[in-house]
Amino acid sequence: MSYVGGPGIELEGMTRQNDSIPPDLFADPFWEHASQPRERLQLLGARFEFESNSRELLSLVEAAYAGLPRHRLSGAPPRLRVRLLLTLGGKARKRSEPPPLGMFSGAGFLGGTTEASNFVVLSPSQRSALVAVSPAMLRFPYHARYELLEFAVFTLAARSQGLVPLHGACVGLGGRGALLMGASGSGKSTAALHCLLEGFDFVSEDSVFVTPDTLLATGVANFLHVCSDSLGLLARARDRETIRKSPIIQRRSGVRKYEVDLRRGGYRLAVAPPRLTAVVFLSAQSAGVRPLLTALPKAGLRAKLAALQPYAANQPEWTTFTKNAARLEAFELRRGSHPRETVEALRELLGSRTR
């Protein structure tokens, strides 16, 4: 029998003495007490401690979350722990048997994984998560970040604090926030981009987390993803040039976008969670001669929210959130002849006349 006892160590014969193996390794087969490099960051209202057996994985954390505003949602931010494990790789070997298991621990679990495994397990009750990344997956940092690391961070932050996870964008002015929702293709990213460039406080492009009672909104304002066909709508040449210099990522759908790092370039990232004052449903339809912004009856707001947010609607905080959200102003925002019209409509809605 063979198995992996820790980073870079393969044990042959669990009961056989091997002078090359540290004597305490058998007492710590799951590598629970080994010293690990750490990174501490405050995200989404919580204090995260990331630890890993890989400096490269910690660099992935820093690239994703370092330099963001330190949002607080409560007086005592919860402490959350994410352990990142780089599984063993090495050169492919011809085998007459399956690859050995590597021992792992984290999030209150003990287990084993093969060298090619990628997975996330988490325990909200213990406020911890384990993310296993194979060397093959690490060659695709965008996917490792969004499909593994982000899942652990977002889920832990939401469930430890009772936040409502929403698919949408959020921008603010003067501490007042507008939640932007809509089906795919309705223009959320375009609206968020132009609001960002016109000096709005930026909270998030794609995922927003809301306290169900006070309606404070937080998010991770690290990147904005922009299609190349959006560049022609930008008025300033320097904005177009900044985006063109950004790396290009490719979704699993095949769509390619610029990934703009919002922590560079002097953009206004919301320094504190804004309080939601309006819910805006974006429509792909042209406004034509009609006003861009049309008030919606509050009576149907809960049903409309549930239709667009099936995941959040099944969370325990949904009832409290929709009860409070139903008191907000709700609008439909149709498309104008240029995104700047959307920006001005949102500026007026949020009650600010300053740039």
C-alpha positions, 0 to 999 in steps of 0.5 A: 500500500502506498499513499501521500503523507504530505507535500512532496512525500510519498510513503511506502508501506504504512507500517514499515519504518523508513529512515527518510521520513520525518518521525512525527509524520506518522503522528500527523498523516493528514498534515494538520499541524505543519506550518503553512504560509498565511494571508489575512484579508477582510472581504465581504464583511468578514475576516479571512485567513488563507493558508496553503502549502503553495506560495503560488496558490497564495499569490492567486489569493492576493491577485484576487482579493488584495487591495480591496476596501475593507467592508464591515457589515457588523460590529464583530466581523466573523473570522473565516478560514480557507485552506488551499491545498496544492495536490501532488502532480509531477510527471505522468507515469505509466501505472498498472494501478490507480494513483495513490491517495494524498491525505488532506484535512480542513473545514473539519473534514479528514479525507484523501484525494488523488493527485489530479483532484480539484474540489471545494468542501466547506463547513459553515458551522466551523467557518472554514473551507478546504480548496484542493487544486491540482497542478494541471488546474493551476495552469488556468488561474482564471478558472481556479480563481472563479470556480474553486476559490470564489466558491469557497469565499462567497459561500463562507461569507454569505452563510456565516453572516446570513447574507442574501447572495444575489446575481446582479450589479450594484453601484452607489452614490453618497451611501445610497445604492442601486441594485441592478438586475436583469436577464443575461444580455440586459446590459448589467455589465455595460451599465456598471462599466459606464457608472464606474467611468463616471465616478459612481461608487462601485460595489460589484459587477456580478455578485452582490451580498445583502444584509436581509434586515438593514439592506447593506450591500457588499461585493468584491470589486476586483475585476470588471469584464468587458467585451471588445464591442463595448469599447466603441461606446466609450467617450474617452480614449484613455478609457479605451486604451486602459481596457485594451491593455488588460488581460483577456480571459475566456469563459467556458462558453468560449466568450472572450473578455477583457479583465480590467483590474479595478484596483488600478487606475484610480476608480472609485470603489465603494469604501463602505457598503451602501444601503440599498434604496432602489432595485432596478430591473434592466431591460434589453428593449429600447426606450424609444420615445418613452422615459428610460426609467419607469416605476414598477408597482411594489405589489409584484416586486417579491415575485419578480425578485424570486423569478430572477434569483432562484438560488437566493430564493431558497436561502433562509434569509430570503423572507426577511430580505424580500419583506424589506426590499418590497419597501424600496423603490423599484424601476424598469430601466430600458435602453437609451441611444447611448449608455450615458443616458442610463448613467444619468438616469441612475444618477438622478435616481440616487439623488446626486447632481455631482460627478 
